[in-house]
Amino acid sequence: MSVHGVDGLGQPVLGGRPSARAGETGGPSFADVLRSRADSVRFSGHALERIQRRNIPFDGPVADRLQAGVDKAAAKGVRESLVLVDDTAFVVSVRNRTVVTAVDRDHMKEHVFTNIDGAVIA
């Protein structure tokens, strides 16, 4: 799968074990989780940066739920969606299957999501 937002060596910016916060060591890396999902959504550089900077947990089960949310939005004809997975909001370009940004619970307070035409709780 092609991933937008990579370092100079073409590797995704994040690493960590499943169900761990970004940056922790051990287990499959974030890049491994992404590569194992050939048909899954891509991440913009901005989204990867937000996930890393905000230490947003991202593992296989979260990726599966995000994918299912994007699939549901696409089935309803949504173009730009807010997909909520537990305490994380992902803004997704459904047409491009690309996560534009990610916001954790602490950063959602008083946050207004614009330019979306649908929301999915996954």
N, C-alpha and C positions, 0 to 999 in steps of 0.2 A: 504494500500500500504506500502511496506517496504521502508524506507528511510535510506540511508547510511549517516553517519555523524550526530550523535545524541549525546546528553549529557549523563551523567551518569545515568539519569532516563529514557533514551530511547526516549526523546523528541527532535524534531529538534531544532537546535541551534537558529533559527531566530524567531522573532515575529513582529507584526505590523499590521496595518489596510490595506485593499486593497488600491492600488494606493498611498500608503504612502511609505516612505523610511523605511528600516529595522530599528527596534528599537523603532519606535514611538508606542504609545499605542492607544487602542480603536479599535473596530470592530473585524472581524475575524483575527485570528493570521495566520502567515505563515504556521504553522503546520495544521491549519484548512483548508487552501486552498489546501495544499498537500493531506490531507486525503480525501477531497471531490472529488478527481480525482483518482479513484481506478486503472484506466488503464494508468495513465500518467507516464511520465518519472520519474526516481529516481535521486537523487542528491548525488554525492560523498561528503565526509567530506570536501575535498578541495573546492568544488564548494560552499557548504554552508558557509564556512569560507569567501570566496571571496565575496559572496553576502552580508554578514553581514559587513565585514570590509570596503567594498567600498560603502555601503549604496545603493545598487542597488535595485530599486523598483521592487517588484514582487507581483502581485495580480492575481486574477482570469482571466482577459482578457489576461495578459501576459502569464500565464500558458497555456491557450487555444491556443494561437498563437505558443508558443514553441512546444506544443504537435502536432499541425498541421504541423509545420516545420519538426519535427522528422518523422511524418507519411509520408510526401512527400519524404524525404530523403530515408526512408526505401523502399518506392515503386519504387524508381529508383535504388535500390541496393547499396546505399551508406553505407559504414561501419563506417566511422568517419566523422562527419559533423560539419561545422561552421553554426550555426543558428542565424541569425540576427533578433532581435526583437527591433524595435525602436533604442535606443542608446546603446543597450547591445548585446554583442556577447557571445553566449553560444557554447562551444565546447562539442559535444555530441558523445558518443559511441552509435551509432544507434543500433548495434547488441544487446547491453546490455540495451538499452534505459536508459542510465545514463548520466547526465550532468557531465562532467569532470571538467570544470571550467567556470567562467563567468567573462567577462571583460566589464567595462563601457567605455563610450566615452573617458573620460580623460586618461584612461590607455591603450587605443588602439593606441595612437600616437606612431609611430615607432615600433609597435608590429608586429611580424611576427608569423602567425599561421602555425604550422607544423603538419605533420602526419594527415592531413585530405584529404579525397578524394571527397569531395563535399561541396557545400555551398548553403544555402537556406535563402532567405529573406522572413520572415514570417510576 
